[in-house]
């Protein structure tokens, strides 16, 4: 972990209120594990708390990383106004990422994401594709205007999309995609997921006895480094113990914490 004033290479809106921000800096050399996040200082003096944003993609060759976020508050809206050549105060990479060490060539892997939980799954998919795993992505969005990165994910594996209102692809929730995938492909070697609490609970329930299910939790954070205990969740194995999402997570193995 280190702190750096990273260079804004590019910023663009890729869906309704969803922005892709490309940053460049030496910090990228430490971004080896998918599922980690960076802690961004908002470029406004009146907003003191940093904003945690998951890493969507990393290029070691170009020393760049991409984050994808929704501009739905004062902090993220301020970040969305940055343009090429601006500098951004970044701390990271932070957190515990996805474990893919046991995945081998040809292994079937399910990756389930919902809404703004989809971005960190892209770097995960890239790393699994390098291992030549067989990947099935299952993504849920609110509507057609919220869908992003479909083409990018399709280069890595099979992509299934579902929307709440049925305005794009089929109507329903990611649970329907999981059922369809199990019927079409069978049991996977591993399941990875990131998204709202309801989605994570559904994944954990569906694969309750599976040995390799990894869930990335979305929590509000303050310090981002485990010092303030603002983002704790309860341990499932020991109710008296709390785990910090920022440094012990955001990725937990199924059964570790109460979702």
N, C-alpha and C positions, 0 to 999 in steps of 0.2 A: 504494500500500500504506500502511495505517495501522493503529494499534492502538486498540481501543475496548472499553469495558465495555458490551456489548450487552444489551438487555433481553429476557428470555425471555417471549414472548407466549403460547406454547402448546407443549405436548409431549404426544404420544400414541403408543401402540404400534399400528402399522398392519399388522403381520404378526408371526409368531413371532420374538421378540427384535429386531425391526426397529422403530426409532423415527423419528418425524418431529418435528423441533424447529424451531419458528418463532422467529426473532430479529428485533429491531428496533433500528435505529441509523443514524447518518450514514454508516457504512461502506458501506451498501447503494448509495449514489450512485456508487460506483466499480465496482460489479459489473455490468459491461456485456457481458463475454465469457463465453459458456457454456463449461464445461469447467474453469474455475478452481476453486480450493478455498480454504477458510479454515483457519487454524491455531488450534485451541482449547486454551486452558490448562485442564487438568483441575482441577475444584474440590476438590482434595485436596493438602495440603502435601507429602505424601510421594511424589507422582508429578510429577516435574519436567518431563518431556518433553511438549510439546504434541501434540495429535492432529490430523492433517490429515483434513478431511472435505469432500468435494466439494459444491458448491452444486447443489441440486436444482431450486430455483425462486427467482426474484427478482421483487419487486413494487416498482418505483420509486415508484409512487403512494402506497403505504402505508409505504414505507421499511422493508420487511421482506424477509427471505430465509428459505428453508427448507433444511434439510439432513436427509438420511435416512441412518441409520447402523445397524450391527448392534452391539448391546451384548454383546460376547463377551470382554471383558477388564476389568481393574480400572478403567482410565481411562474407557472408554465406558460402563461400568455406572454410574460416578459421575455422568457427564453425563446419563444416562437418569433419574436421580433428581431432576433440576432441575424446578421447577414455575413456573407463571406468577408473574411479579414478581421472580424471581431475576435476577442479573446474571452475565454470562459474559465473561471476558477473551478477546477475539478479535483475531487478526492477519490482515490480508488486504485485498483478495483477492490470491491468490498463483497463480503458475504461468502457463503458456502454454495458451490454450484452443483451441477448435475454429474453424477457418477456414470461414466460410460466405459470404465476400464475393463469390464468383463464382456463387453459386446464384441462379437467376432463376425467375420465376413459371412453374409447370408442370413444373419439373425433377423427375425421379424421384430420390429419395434413400433409401438403405438405412441404418437405424440398428440396430446389433446390440449387445445387452447381456446380461450374465450376472450373476445374483445381485445383490450389493451394488454391482456396476458399473453397474446400471441408473439410479440416481438422477440423475447429471449429464446423462443423455440426455434428461431431461424438459425442462429449460431450453433445451437444444439444439433439441428438438422445437418448443417454443413459438416460438423465434426463426425457425425454418424455416417454421413455419405462417404467421407474419406475412408471410413472403416468398411465400406461396401455393405452396410446393413440394408435390409429391406424396410423402408420407412412408410408408414401410413399416417398422414397428418389429418387430424379431425379438428376443424375450426368452426367456432360458433360466433356469429356477429348479430347485432341488433337488427340491421337492415342492409340493403344493397350499398348505401352510401358509406357504411362503416367498414366495408371489406377492403383489405389491402394485402399486398405481397403475394397474391395468388400465383402469379407467374413465377416469382422467385422460388416459392416453396415447391412448385411443380417440377422444377429442375432437379430437385433432391429426392423426390419420391411421389407416392400417390397422395393427392389432395382431395379431401372431402369437406365441403362447406355447407353449413346450415344457418338459416337466419330466423330470428324470432317471429318476424311477420311474413316470412315466405316470399319476400321481394327479390331474393336471389337464391338460386338453387332450391333446395327443399325447405319446408317450414318445420320448425321444431327446435330441439335443443341437442347438445352434444351427446347426451345419453342415447339418442336414436342412432347417431353415427357409430357409437361404440357397439351397439347391438348389431348393426349392419356389418361392421368390420369383423366381429367375432364369427358371424355366420359365413362371411366371404373368405377370411384368411385364417381363422383359428386363434389359438392362444399365442400371445407374443412373448418374446424373451424378456422384454421390459416395457414399462409404461411410464411416460414422462408427461407432466401436466403443469400448466400455469393458467390462472384465471381467477374469477370470483369464487368466493367460498362455496357456493352451491355446486359449482362445477367440480371443485376439488373433492367435496364430500361424495359426489356421485361416482367419481373415479375410484376413490378409496373403497366405497361400498361394492362397486362392481368387481373390483379385483382384490377383495378382502383377504384372500389367502395366497395372493401372488407374492413371491419373494423379492421382486424388483419393481417396486412402484415408487416414483419420486415426484413429490408435489412442491411446487414453488408458490409460496404464500405472498399475498399482497397485503402489506400493512403500512400504516402511517409511521414514519420514523422521525426522530429528532437528530441525535448525534450521528447515527449510522455506523458507529464503531463499537457498540456494546457497553457504553459507559453510563447511559442515562436510564435504561430500563423502560423506555417509553413504548417499545414494540414487543412486549413479551407475550408468549402464548403458553398454555398449560401443557405439561408433559402428560402423555397418555399412560405411560408406564408408572409414573410416580406423581400423583396429583398435587403433592406438596412442592414440586419442582416446577420452575418456570424456565422457558427457553427463550433466548433473544433472537428474534427473526433476523435482525441486521447482521449478526456475526455467526450465530449457530445455524441460521437459515441463510437466505430465504428458502432454500431447498431442503426439505426434510424427507426422510424415507417414510412411507406409509406406516402408520402405527406409532410414530414417535411423539406426535403432538395431537392435541384435540383441535380439530378444525371447526 
